[in-house]
Amino acid sequence: MTTENFQFTLKKTDAGARLGEVSMPRGTIRTPAFMPVGTVGTVKAMYLDQVRETGADIILGNTYHLMLRPTAERVARLGGLHKLIRWEHPILTDSGGFQVMSLSGLRKLDEQGVTFKSHVDGSLHHMSPERSIEIQGLLGSDIQMQLDECVALPAEPKEIERAMELSLRWAERCKVAFGNQPGKAMFGIVQGGDVPALRVRSAEELAKLDLKGYAVGGLAVGEPQDVMLKMLETTLPVLPGEKPRYLMGVGTPDDILKSVARGIDMFDCVMPTRSGRHGLAFTRRGKVNIRNARHAEDMRPLDEQSNCPATRDYSRAYLHHLVRANEALGGMLLSWHNLNYYQELMQGIRKAIAEGRFADFMAETIEEWARGDL
Ligand SMILES: Nc1nc2c(CCNCC3CCCC3)c3[nH]c(NCCc4ccccc4)nc3cc2c(=O)[nH]1
């Protein structure tokens, strides 16, 4: 069902886990949702028809890369990102700040925004909160993220506080710049590092802005899993329950299960595609490093029970050979398999919540991983 507005419906809760739907003009996102990362206008090594077939309702675009090449203005002239990459379902774009910190030679960060050198051609760029929202608008993004400052952990509490307060001021400027775009949304991003009091203040102030959704940022940046989960337990109760919550950059299947249990609705991570390209397969029995010699003559597929061709039809011996030979098809098949595995996990999570048995599903799934590969 398409709607002219952005609408989140909470359908069921099971302990802390939530089953929901985000309805937008371009389609509906079933939550809890995993959002594959499309970096430079493509989910690497995949056709977007395959990405859709695995069950993805939404993908991520990469503001930082696209603003440098082919530039947001060119994407707009070409009809927007959806038309250019042939993906007519929702697209979420990050604001680019995180990618600047991690990818480019950051030159300056001040009240106005970030100044950085392009890792493509060394040209100088300045990105303010307003420019980030303008770029995401030119791309045609359906869910746009505020510009924020994410601090790597461990960090001094004073530094974490400074970045959190800056991000709050940038959230207000992004809200003004975004204006009123029916059918689209701008999400705020909670910061505050591993300091509970700062997390609470960030979430409280963002909640006052009455945004359409809230991301939890500043995590999966080097902290142990238990610290990440503790920050979720601190932050989520302060956010409005009727709005979607998006945990940025997370994560492994184990991270996802434990974060769903605490009330997260949306996830994104490069893990399934990046590790697939490096020969790592996620399975119901844990991770399989297909480069390992033990697979060299194993004619079994990764999982004959799957409905995904990459998982059901290709032998481990062939995948082993392709990855060892560094053949493109190896990364293609493992990316396809891993994305399908992640979507099967999300489907299992949604079904378990619907049936009121999420706690059992989580325990059984984690236990099966621990049993190790067949
Ligand atoms: N704006 C913003 N973005 C963050 C991101 C990027 C999320 N993916 C964006 C996509 C859009 C385009 C590219 C990515 C994060 N990613 C991670 N961890 C990734 C950890 C990881 C690293 C490598 C492999 C696997 C996991 N923490 C994040 C925190 C923030 C944050 O506070 N603010």
The ligand as an ORCA input file, in Angstrom:
! r2SCAN-3c Opt
* xyz 0 1
  N      26.117      9.518     10.048
  C      26.608      8.516     10.778
  N      26.907      7.348     10.185
  C      27.435      6.334     10.975
  C      27.842      5.111     10.356
  C      27.686      4.866      8.858
  C      26.509      3.947      8.627
  N      26.581      3.341      7.283
  C      26.364      4.274      6.211
  C      26.490      3.631      4.846
  C      26.182      4.641      3.797
  C      27.229      4.515      2.746
  C      28.327      3.687      3.289
  C      27.877      3.097      4.592
  C      28.409      4.121     11.165
  N      28.945      2.921     10.851
  C      29.392      2.400     12.021
  N      30.043      1.251     12.154
  C      30.437      0.469     10.984
  C      31.277     -0.667     11.540
  C      31.768     -1.530     10.455
  C      32.909     -1.172      9.724
  C      33.343     -2.009      8.708
  C      32.670     -3.204      8.444
  C      31.546     -3.536      9.185
  C      31.088     -2.702     10.186
  N      29.147      3.205     13.074
  C      28.536      4.297     12.550
  C      28.125      5.485     13.170
  C      27.588      6.505     12.381
  C      27.222      7.775     12.957
  O      27.345      8.002     14.176
  N      26.747      8.739     12.127
*
